Amino acid sequence: MKYILILLLSFLTLNAAPISNKKLKKMIGRMLVIGFEEQSVNKDTQIVKDIKRYELGGVILFDKHYKKRSITKNIDSPQQLQELTTQLKKYSLKPLLISVDQEGGNVARLKHYYGFDRFPSAKEITYMHFSDAKELYNDEAKMLKKAGINTNFAPVVDLEVNPDNKVIVGLERSYGKSSEKVTKYAKVLIDAQRKQNIISVLKHFPGHGSSLDDSHKGFVDISKTWSKKELQPYKNLIKSNDVDMIMTAHVFNSHLDKKYPATLSYKVNTKLLRKEMGYKGLIISDDLQMKAITKHYSLRQSVTLAINAGVDILLFGNQLSNNSADELVKVIYSQVKKGKISYKRIIESNKRIEYLLTKNSIKHRPISFTPKRIKLTKDYIKQHYGLKVKNIKIKPKAIVLHWTAVMKYEDCFKRLKGETLYSDRGDIAKAGALNVSTHFLVERNGAITQLMPDNWMARHVIGLNYSSIGIENVGGRDNKKDDLTKAQRIANVRLVEYLKIKYPDIKYLLGHYEYEKMQKTPLWLEKDAKYRTKKVDPGKRFMKIVRREVKYLGLKKP
């Protein structure tokens, strides 16, 4: 699936509404991935309190303490891990990155002696038949999915440049010396994880395979050993739209930046990776508690430099040191308020984070779109809009929110799945046989299902179908009760944000009950002056709350 992210900074900053202090702290929280101690959590566990208070972007799980290898940390068995991740998701209203380092071989948090399957290292994988490598990575991705992991800090795309390298080459973490070979095997892992809705993280940019030292332990200078060929796997995978997230390395390279290591370098993250290499996705730091950073920079300096450099997510594993969410948010908040970090950077990173997390959380369950339904759609377009079209693609300019008036998800899906109208829809039958449909369906618990491509026309709103994306919400009992849930409101906000980023030309957000107010706009195409129905969904209260949360997007009312 293509990862498309177009950030229009003018609408994200210049036209943005002021950010409240509470919202700013939550936006900072979204930029943090934090480690914690427990194997199980409840509402009183500190990490749960932090997730709720700051809407943390994610957590990172470890099986052992870095310094005390005999002590088990977050991972003890398949059942225990599944229960832990289930609880973490339960307490987080927004999608949460639940991450591990599961490369295989020496770097694997889900180890065989805990009851998980053993998977080979990157180097071992390259000795196998290619079809066997695919099968193994598919099995590993399924194991991660079952465990509740949705982010894996893999694949490593460092080249095996320096045979004396201990941290990459010595641990068999590289697929080889050739960028083509590394790209080939990395893509197999990425594809396998994508099938299971697991985010892959390429590491360690701009290349760690040429280093002599370990950045866990101190300063690492690759100026004399690094070469531009180490960028090639990233270039290859960015070009093929296979990259959702990249992890930076704490390596110093005077040829790229004479002052700062890569994680803290604007020249590396923004000028090189974003501007020169065209990368649009998320950048996450390697653990900012590694000594390569902490020996030379204070916490205030490191977070400020990293964010200003273009890093979107800051990783604090709480293995090598300990920083609480309160401390981290407080420090970053203070720097924003002092003007040391711009609001623009916080907003920019949050948009990238929400885009990826929303995209990755969407379930796909296509409704029937056979040649018959496509023909019925074309006929509807011709009858109602006077247009003869070759396909049913639209250019989204508006988002319309609905409720289903049916209280069960499966019943809603069945109503939308068919190609032709049901016999009980006599109120709109004269306007055509095409069944009503929608692009997204949101369950009572906030889960989002995409039913059809969001740039195909769905019959969901009179007069505006040819330019509008529809979001249906399960609820609205008897087509009267404004009973949509808090989880649904949050999901609708996320979807609106996601769609606005994906389609910057979207200008309007409306509730279904407001559709007739659009008749004087260029988007209104309905030719039948008598074809109107009275709507009350999705409720004025619901729309008021959603609009308040997405006010900064500058979307118009009807």
C-alpha positions in Angstrom: 0.0 0.0 0.0 1.4 3.4 -1.0 2.3 5.7 1.8 1.2 9.2 0.7 1.8 12.1 2.9 1.6 15.7 1.7 2.0 18.2 4.5 0.7 21.7 3.7 2.5 23.7 6.3 0.4 26.8 5.5 -2.8 25.2 6.7 -1.0 23.5 9.6 0.5 26.7 10.9 -0.5 30.0 9.4 -4.2 29.1 9.5 -4.1 27.1 12.7 -6.2 28.0 15.7 -4.2 28.6 19.0 -3.2 25.4 20.8 -4.3 25.2 24.4 -1.7 24.2 27.0 -3.5 20.9 27.7 -3.6 20.0 24.0 0.0 21.0 23.5 1.1 18.7 26.2 -0.9 15.9 24.6 0.7 16.6 21.2 4.1 16.4 22.9 3.1 13.1 24.5 2.2 11.8 21.0 5.8 12.3 20.1 7.1 10.0 22.8 7.7 6.2 22.9 8.6 5.1 26.4 9.8 1.9 28.1 8.4 0.8 31.4 9.0 -2.0 34.0 5.8 -4.1 34.3 4.7 -7.4 32.8 1.0 -6.5 33.4 -0.8 -3.3 33.8 -4.0 -1.8 35.3 -5.6 1.6 35.6 -3.3 2.5 38.5 0.0 1.5 36.7 2.1 4.6 35.9 2.5 3.9 32.2 -1.3 3.6 31.9 -1.7 7.0 33.7 0.8 8.5 31.3 -1.0 7.0 28.3 -4.3 8.5 29.4 -2.9 11.9 30.6 -0.6 12.6 27.6 -1.9 10.3 24.9 1.5 8.8 24.5 2.6 7.9 21.0 3.7 4.5 22.1 5.7 2.1 24.3 8.7 -0.1 23.7 8.8 -3.6 25.3 11.9 -5.5 26.4 12.4 -9.0 27.7 15.4 -8.3 29.9 16.9 -5.3 31.7 20.0 -4.1 29.8 22.2 -4.0 32.9 20.6 -6.8 34.9 20.1 -9.6 32.4 18.7 -12.0 34.9 15.7 -9.8 35.5 12.7 -10.2 33.2 11.1 -7.0 32.2 8.0 -6.9 29.9 8.0 -10.2 28.1 7.7 -13.6 29.8 5.5 -15.8 27.7 3.2 -15.6 24.6 0.0 -15.5 26.8 1.5 -12.9 29.2 2.6 -10.7 26.3 -0.8 -10.9 24.6 -2.6 -10.0 27.8 -0.2 -7.0 28.4 -0.7 -5.6 24.9 -4.5 -6.1 25.1 -4.5 -4.1 28.3 -2.3 -1.3 26.8 -4.7 -1.0 23.9 -7.7 -1.0 26.2 -6.5 2.0 28.1 -5.5 4.0 25.1 -8.3 5.8 23.3 -5.9 6.6 20.4 -3.9 4.1 18.4 -0.7 3.3 20.3 2.6 2.1 18.9 3.4 -1.1 20.8 7.0 -1.7 19.7 9.8 -4.2 20.0 13.2 -5.0 18.4 12.5 -8.3 16.7 15.1 -8.6 14.0 15.8 -12.3 14.5 19.0 -14.1 15.7 20.8 -12.2 18.5 18.3 -9.3 18.5 15.0 -10.8 19.4 12.8 -9.8 22.3 10.4 -12.7 21.7 12.8 -15.5 22.4 12.3 -19.2 21.9 12.9 -20.1 25.6 9.8 -17.9 26.5 7.7 -20.1 24.2 8.0 -18.1 21.0 9.4 -19.5 17.7 13.0 -18.9 17.0 13.8 -16.8 13.9 17.2 -16.5 12.2 19.4 -13.5 11.9 19.5 -11.3 8.8 22.7 -13.0 7.8 21.3 -16.5 8.3 18.2 -15.5 6.2 20.4 -14.8 3.2 21.7 -18.3 3.2 18.2 -19.7 2.7 16.2 -20.2 -0.4 14.3 -17.0 -1.1 10.9 -18.7 -0.8 11.9 -20.0 2.6 12.9 -16.5 3.7 9.4 -15.2 2.7 7.7 -18.0 4.6 9.8 -17.4 7.7 9.1 -13.7 7.7 5.4 -14.3 7.2 5.4 -16.6 10.2 7.3 -14.1 12.3 4.8 -11.3 11.3 1.9 -13.5 12.3 3.6 -14.2 15.6 4.0 -10.5 16.3 0.4 -9.8 15.3 -0.9 -12.5 17.6 1.2 -11.0 20.4 -0.4 -7.6 19.9 2.8 -5.9 18.6 2.1 -3.4 15.8 5.6 -1.8 15.4 8.8 -3.7 14.8 12.2 -1.9 14.8 13.3 -3.8 11.8 14.5 -4.4 9.1 18.1 -3.3 9.6 19.3 -1.9 6.3 22.9 -1.2 7.3 25.4 -2.5 4.9 28.1 -5.0 6.0 30.8 -2.4 5.2 33.2 -2.8 8.1 34.1 -6.5 9.0 35.3 -5.3 12.4 32.0 -3.7 13.2 30.7 -5.4 16.4 27.2 -4.0 16.9 25.9 -4.7 13.3 28.2 -7.0 11.4 29.4 -9.0 14.5 25.9 -9.7 15.6 24.8 -10.8 12.0 22.3 -8.0 11.8 23.1 -7.0 8.2 21.8 -8.8 5.0 25.1 -8.1 3.3 27.5 -5.7 1.5 25.3 -5.1 -1.5 22.6 -2.5 -1.3 20.5 -4.5 -3.8 20.7 -7.6 -1.6 19.9 -5.6 1.5 16.9 -3.9 -0.3 15.6 -7.3 -1.5 15.5 -9.0 1.9 14.4 -5.9 3.7 11.4 -5.6 1.4 10.4 -9.2 2.1 10.2 -8.4 5.8 8.4 -5.1 5.2 5.8 -6.9 2.9 5.2 -9.7 5.5 4.7 -7.2 8.3 2.4 -4.9 6.2 0.1 -7.9 5.6 -0.4 -8.1 9.4 -0.7 -4.3 9.9 2.7 -4.1 11.5 4.7 -0.9 11.0 8.3 -1.6 9.8 11.1 0.7 11.0 14.2 1.0 8.8 17.4 1.5 10.8 20.0 3.0 11.4 20.1 6.1 9.2 22.4 7.2 7.6 24.2 3.9 8.1 25.8 2.1 11.1 27.5 -0.8 9.3 30.8 1.1 8.9 31.2 2.0 12.5 33.8 0.7 14.9 32.0 1.4 18.2 28.6 0.9 19.8 26.6 4.1 20.4 25.0 2.5 23.5 28.4 3.0 25.1 29.6 6.3 23.8 30.6 8.6 21.0 30.7 6.9 17.5 32.6 8.7 14.7 32.1 7.2 11.2 33.6 10.1 9.3 36.5 8.0 8.0 34.7 4.8 7.3 31.2 5.8 6.0 30.4 6.1 2.3 27.4 7.3 0.3 26.5 3.8 -0.8 25.1 3.2 2.7 22.2 5.5 1.8 21.2 3.4 -1.2 18.9 0.9 0.6 16.9 3.9 1.9 16.8 5.5 -1.5 15.6 2.2 -3.1 12.8 1.6 -0.5 11.7 5.3 -0.4 11.4 5.2 -4.2 9.2 2.0 -4.1 7.0 3.6 -1.4 7.9 0.9 1.1 8.9 3.1 4.0 6.6 4.2 6.9 9.3 5.0 9.5 13.0 5.4 9.7 15.2 5.3 12.8 18.2 7.6 13.1 21.5 6.6 14.4 23.6 8.4 17.1 26.6 8.4 14.8 28.8 11.4 14.0 29.8 12.0 10.4 31.7 15.2 9.7 31.0 14.9 6.0 27.3 15.3 6.7 27.4 17.6 9.8 30.5 19.0 11.3 28.9 19.6 14.7 26.1 17.1 15.5 25.5 13.4 15.4 22.8 12.2 13.0 19.9 12.1 15.4 20.4 15.7 16.4 21.3 17.0 12.9 19.0 19.2 10.8 21.4 18.6 7.9 21.0 14.8 8.1 17.3 14.5 9.0 15.8 17.4 7.1 18.2 18.5 4.4 19.5 15.0 3.4 16.7 12.6 4.3 13.6 14.7 3.6 14.7 17.3 1.0 17.4 15.5 -1.0 16.0 11.9 -0.7 12.3 12.9 -0.7 11.2 11.0 2.4 7.8 12.0 3.7 7.2 9.5 6.5 8.0 9.4 10.2 11.5 9.7 11.7 12.1 8.2 15.1 15.2 8.6 17.1 17.3 5.7 18.4 17.1 5.5 22.2 18.1 9.0 23.5 19.4 7.5 26.7 22.4 5.9 24.9 25.7 7.3 26.1 26.6 8.6 22.6 23.9 11.3 23.5 23.8 11.5 27.3 27.6 11.9 27.7 27.6 15.0 25.5 24.1 16.6 25.8 21.7 17.4 28.5 18.1 16.1 28.2 16.9 19.6 27.4 19.6 19.9 24.6 19.0 16.5 23.1 15.2 16.8 22.8 15.4 20.3 21.5 18.0 19.5 18.9 16.3 16.3 17.8 12.9 17.8 17.3 14.3 20.9 15.5 16.4 18.5 13.4 13.2 16.9 12.0 12.8 13.9 14.3 9.1 13.2 14.9 9.2 10.6 17.7 11.6 10.5 20.6 12.5 7.0 22.0 13.3 6.6 25.7 13.7 2.9 26.4 14.3 3.4 30.2 16.9 0.7 30.0 20.1 2.7 30.2 18.6 5.4 32.4 15.2 6.6 33.5 13.1 9.5 32.3 9.4 9.8 33.3 6.7 10.9 30.9 6.1 13.9 33.2 9.7 15.0 33.0 9.9 14.6 29.2 6.7 16.5 28.5 7.7 19.2 31.0 11.1 19.8 29.4 9.7 19.9 25.8 6.7 22.0 26.8 9.1 24.5 28.4 11.2 24.7 25.3 8.1 25.3 23.1 6.9 28.0 25.4 10.3 29.7 25.3 10.4 29.6 21.5 13.3 27.1 21.4 11.1 24.6 19.6 8.4 25.9 17.2 4.7 25.0 17.4 5.1 24.3 13.7 7.4 21.4 14.4 5.1 19.9 17.0 2.1 20.2 14.7 4.1 18.8 11.7 5.2 15.7 13.7 1.8 15.1 15.1 0.3 15.1 11.6 2.8 12.5 10.4 2.1 10.4 13.5 -1.7 10.6 13.3 -1.6 9.8 9.6 0.4 6.7 10.0 -1.3 5.4 13.1 -4.8 6.0 11.6 -3.8 4.4 8.3 -2.4 1.4 10.1 -5.4 1.0 12.4 -8.0 0.9 9.6 -9.4 -2.5 8.8 -10.3 -3.3 5.2 -13.5 -5.2 4.4 -14.6 -4.4 0.9 -18.2 -4.2 -0.1 -19.2 -5.6 -3.5 -18.0 -3.5 -6.4 -18.6 -5.8 -9.4 -18.9 -4.4 -13.0 -22.7 -4.2 -12.3 -22.3 -1.9 -9.4 -19.8 0.2 -11.3 -22.3 0.5 -14.1 -25.0 1.5 -11.7 -22.7 4.1 -10.3 -22.0 5.5 -13.7 -25.7 5.6 -14.5 -26.4 7.4 -11.3 -23.7 10.0 -12.2 -25.3 10.5 -15.6 -28.9 10.7 -14.3 -28.3 13.0 -11.4 -25.2 15.0 -12.4 -25.4 15.0 -16.2 -21.9 13.6 -16.5 -20.8 10.7 -18.7 -17.7 9.3 -17.1 -15.2 6.6 -17.9 -14.6 5.6 -14.3 -16.1 6.3 -10.9 -13.2 8.1 -9.4 -13.8 11.4 -7.6 -11.7 14.3 -6.4 -12.5 14.6 -2.7 -13.5 18.1 -1.6 -15.7 17.4 1.4 -16.2 14.9 4.2 -19.8 14.0 5.3 -20.4 12.4 8.7 -23.4 10.1 9.2 -25.1 7.7 11.5 -26.6 4.4 10.4 -29.8 4.3 12.5 -28.9 0.6 12.8 -27.3 -0.5 16.0 -25.2 -3.5 15.0 -22.1 -3.4 12.9 -22.8 -6.6 11.0 -26.3 -5.5 10.1 -24.9 -2.2 8.8 -22.3 -4.0 6.7 -24.9 -6.2 5.2 -27.1 -3.2 4.3 -24.2 -1.5 2.5 -22.6 -4.6 0.9 -25.3 -5.2 -1.7 -25.3 -3.6 -5.2 -28.9 -2.6 -5.4 -31.3 -0.8 -3.0 -33.3 -2.9 -0.5 -37.0 -3.0 -1.0 -37.6 -1.0 2.1 -35.9 2.1 0.6 -38.9 3.3 -1.3 -38.1 6.9 -0.3 -35.2 7.0 -2.7 -35.9 4.2 -5.1 -37.1 6.5 -7.9 -33.7 8.1 -7.9 -32.0 5.0 -9.0 -31.3 1.3 -8.2 -27.8 1.8 -6.9 -27.5 0.8 -3.3 -26.4 3.3 -0.7 -22.8 2.9 0.5 -20.0 4.7 2.3 -16.2 4.8 2.4 -15.8 4.2 6.1 -17.8 2.6 8.8 -17.0 3.3 12.5 -18.1 0.9 15.2 -19.3 1.8 18.6 -15.9 1.1 20.1 -14.2 3.4 17.6 -12.8 0.7 15.3 -12.7 2.0 11.7 -13.4 -0.2 8.6 -12.8 1.0 5.1 -15.4 -0.5 2.7 -14.3 0.9 -0.6 -11.5 3.1 -2.1 -11.9 6.6 -0.7 -11.6 8.2 -4.1 -14.5 6.2 -5.7 -18.0 7.5 -5.6 -20.4 6.2 -3.0 -24.1 7.0 -2.8 -24.4 8.5 0.6 -25.4 12.2 0.3 -27.8 13.8 -2.2 -26.1 16.3 -4.5 -22.6 15.9 -3.2 -21.6 12.3 -3.9 -19.2 13.2 -6.7 -16.9 15.1 -4.4 -17.6 13.7 -0.9 -16.1 11.0 1.3 -18.7 9.4 3.6 -18.1 8.3 7.1 -20.9 6.2 8.7 -21.1 5.7 12.4 -23.0 2.7 13.9 -25.7 4.3 16.0 -28.5 6.8 16.0 -31.2 4.5 17.3 -34.5 4.9 15.4 -32.8 7.7 13.4 -33.5 10.1 16.3 -31.2 9.5 19.3 -27.9 11.4 19.4 -26.1 8.4 20.9 -22.7 8.1 19.2 -20.0 7.3 21.6 -16.8 9.1 22.7 -14.7 6.5 21.0 -16.6 7.2 17.7 -16.0 10.9 18.1 -12.3 10.3 18.6 -12.2 8.0 15.6 -14.0 10.6 13.4 -11.6 13.3 14.4 -8.7 11.0 13.5 -10.3 10.1 10.1 -10.9 13.7 9.3 -7.3 14.6 10.0 -6.1 11.6 8.0 -8.2 12.4 5.0 -7.3 16.1 5.0 -3.6 15.2 4.9 -4.2 12.6 2.2 -6.4 14.9 0.2 -5.3 18.5 0.8 -8.0 19.8 -1.5 -10.8 18.8 1.0 -12.4 22.1 2.0 -15.7 21.2 3.8 -16.7 19.1 6.8 -20.5 18.7 7.3 -23.0 16.5 9.1 -25.5 14.8 6.9 -28.3 17.0 8.2 -26.5 20.0 6.7 -26.2 18.8 3.1 -28.9 21.1 1.7 -27.0 24.2 2.8 -24.4 23.2 0.1 -26.8 23.9 -2.8 -25.2 27.3 -3.6 -21.6 25.8 -3.7 -19.9 24.5 -6.9 -19.9 21.0 -5.3 -23.7 20.7 -5.6 -24.5 18.8 -8.9 -28.0 17.4 -8.3 -30.2 18.1 -11.3 -33.5 16.8 -9.8 -35.0 19.7 -7.8 -37.5 17.3 -6.2 -34.9 14.8 -4.9 -34.4 15.8 -1.3 -34.8 13.9 2.0 -34.9 15.2 5.6 -31.8 14.2 7.6 -30.9 14.6 11.3 -27.7 12.5 11.4 -25.1 12.4 12.9 -26.5 14.9 15.6 -25.6 18.5 16.3 -23.8 17.7 19.5 -21.6 15.2 17.7 -20.7 17.6 15.0 -20.0 20.4 17.4 -17.4 18.3 19.3 -15.8 17.0 16.1 -15.5 20.5 14.6 -14.0 21.8 17.8 -11.3 19.2 17.7 -10.4 19.7 14.1 -10.8 23.5 14.1 -7.1 24.0 13.3 -7.6 22.3 9.9 -9.6 25.3 8.7 -12.4 23.2 7.2 -15.5 25.1 6.1 -19.0 24.7 7.4 -21.8 24.5 4.7 
